[in-house]
Amino acid sequence: MAEDAKAVMSAMQESGKRLRVYIGESDSWHGRPLFQAIVEMARREGLAGATVVRGIEGFGAHSRIHTARVLRLSEGLPIVVDIVDSAERIERILPILDDMVSEGLVTISDVTVVMYRHRDGDTPRGD
């Protein structure tokens, strides 16, 4: 990697927190899917972003296997809501999540965030 690229990349790194909420697909909050309510809350609270990942198999506190295998019903599959932001913003939403999540698991870990953005004159890829 060229020295210029290293300097640009290190300037874009910062510390952050990763919050993961492990819930079931059938969990709800105020009549709608819990994962959707968490994403909407994160957006309303001004967090950088949220991603929902649907698992194909897993088990939780009750040790029941939930799977998407063809021969079994794909009911209540595992869902992970992933949010990365500053420690302050993550801490701020914890009381809200406490109210929303009645059964699940929340983890918080330290992360290094590297932001990639196109520079003026560059053409963005994708989108």
C-alpha positions in Angstrom: 0.0 0.0 0.0 1.4 3.4 -0.9 2.3 5.9 1.8 -0.4 8.3 0.5 -3.1 5.6 0.8 -2.0 4.7 4.4 -2.2 8.3 5.4 -5.7 8.7 4.0 -6.9 5.5 5.5 -5.5 6.2 9.0 -7.1 9.7 8.9 -10.5 8.0 8.3 -10.3 5.5 11.3 -12.0 6.1 14.6 -13.2 4.1 17.6 -16.8 3.1 17.9 -19.2 0.6 19.3 -21.0 -2.2 17.6 -24.4 -3.1 19.1 -26.0 -6.4 18.1 -29.5 -7.4 19.0 -30.3 -11.1 18.7 -34.0 -11.7 18.5 -36.5 -14.0 16.7 -38.2 -13.3 13.5 -41.6 -13.6 15.1 -40.9 -11.1 17.9 -43.0 -8.0 17.8 -43.3 -4.6 19.4 -46.6 -2.6 19.4 -48.0 -4.8 16.6 -45.2 -4.8 14.2 -42.0 -6.8 13.7 -39.4 -6.0 16.4 -36.5 -5.8 14.0 -38.4 -3.2 12.0 -39.2 -1.2 15.1 -35.5 -1.2 16.2 -34.3 0.0 12.8 -36.9 2.8 12.8 -36.0 3.8 16.3 -32.3 3.9 15.4 -33.0 6.1 12.5 -35.3 8.4 14.5 -32.5 8.7 17.2 -30.0 9.8 14.6 -27.7 6.7 14.5 -25.4 6.2 11.6 -27.2 3.1 10.3 -28.6 -0.3 11.0 -28.6 -3.6 9.2 -30.9 -6.6 9.7 -29.6 -10.1 9.0 -31.9 -13.1 8.9 -30.2 -16.3 10.0 -30.8 -19.6 8.4 -30.5 -21.6 11.6 -30.0 -21.1 15.3 -31.2 -21.5 18.8 -31.6 -19.3 21.8 -32.5 -19.3 25.5 -35.1 -22.1 25.1 -32.7 -24.4 23.1 -35.2 -24.9 20.3 -33.6 -25.2 16.9 -35.1 -22.8 14.4 -34.1 -23.5 10.8 -34.9 -22.7 7.2 -34.3 -26.2 6.0 -36.8 -27.4 3.5 -38.2 -30.2 5.6 -38.9 -28.0 8.6 -41.1 -25.0 9.0 -39.1 -21.8 8.7 -40.9 -20.1 11.6 -39.2 -17.8 14.1 -35.8 -17.7 12.4 -33.0 -15.9 14.1 -32.6 -12.2 13.4 -29.6 -10.0 14.2 -29.9 -6.2 14.1 -26.4 -4.7 13.8 -25.7 -1.0 14.6 -22.3 0.7 14.6 -21.9 4.2 15.9 -20.1 6.2 18.6 -20.1 5.0 22.2 -22.3 7.9 23.3 -25.0 7.2 20.7 -25.1 3.5 21.4 -25.3 4.2 25.2 -28.2 6.6 24.6 -30.4 4.0 22.9 -29.9 1.3 25.5 -32.8 2.3 27.7 -35.1 2.4 24.7 -33.9 -1.1 23.6 -34.5 -2.3 27.2 -38.2 -1.3 26.8 -38.5 -2.9 23.3 -36.7 -6.2 23.7 -38.5 -8.6 26.1 -36.6 -11.7 25.1 -33.3 -11.7 23.3 -29.6 -10.9 23.6 -27.8 -7.6 23.2 -24.1 -7.4 22.8 -21.8 -4.3 22.7 -18.2 -4.5 21.5 -15.5 -2.0 20.7 -14.8 -1.6 17.0 -12.5 0.4 14.8 -14.5 2.2 12.1 -12.9 2.9 8.7 -15.0 5.1 6.5 -14.6 5.0 2.7 -16.1 7.8 0.8 -15.4 9.0 -2.7 -13.4 12.2 -3.1 -14.4 15.2 -5.2 -13.8 14.3 -8.8 -14.0 10.6 -8.2 -16.9 8.6 -9.6 -18.7 6.6 -6.9 -18.9 2.9 -7.6 -22.1 0.9 -7.0 -25.4 2.4 -5.9 
